[in-house]
Amino acid sequence: MTGQHFGGSAGTNDVDGGPVRLISPVIPIEAPDVEVSYARWFYWGGQGTEDLLIVDVSRDGGTSWVTVETVATTGAWVTHSFRLSDFPSVTGDQLRVRFSTEDSPSDSLTEAAIDEFRVRAVYCSITPGDANHDGAVDLADARQMSTCWAGPARQSSADGCGTFDFDHDYHVDLADYQSYQIAFNPH
């Protein structure tokens, strides 16, 4: 929230000046895609210079940022989500999300709040075990599986091995090899 007091009358949590920023900690990502969701509440009183709520994302730990959403007044809670794959120019595995607003010059009533922030891995875009993405788990994928299967110390994000991490524990190991054998369908 943009203030220390929840509720109250208009202006209880007013931004004066700014910017006011809420920045997530670094969130390591290892999945092929990630969905970020949150509930947001933003109010601008309609007088003076229009204030906005800006949502930015970084995948390099906060060195560079890309705007994913610019919000005008809502006056109500709104849930929003986006996938990192919607921003292909943003790369890296150190996710941060930043929410910013300001009232500059201080000529209006501006308040913001964020809740229910979630980051979840999305695995449905690939077929587990299909390394070459031809729609079948077959002999063409077997060579890549043998390269990736190196026991519990092998990170699934290394060298495109995530497609063989059937149980999503970030390692390609014996449990994944057994699942691969079940999925294997030679033509």
Secondary structure, DSSP 8 states (H G I E B T S, - for coil): --SS--SSSTTTT---EEEEEEE---EE--SSEEEEEEEEEEEE-SSSS---EEEEEESBTTSS-EEEEEE---SS-EEEEEEGGG-TT---SEEEEEEEEEESSS-S-EEEEEEEEEEEEE-TTS-TT-TT-SS--SHHHHHHHHHH---TTSBTTGGGGGGG-TT-SSB--HHHHHHHHHH----
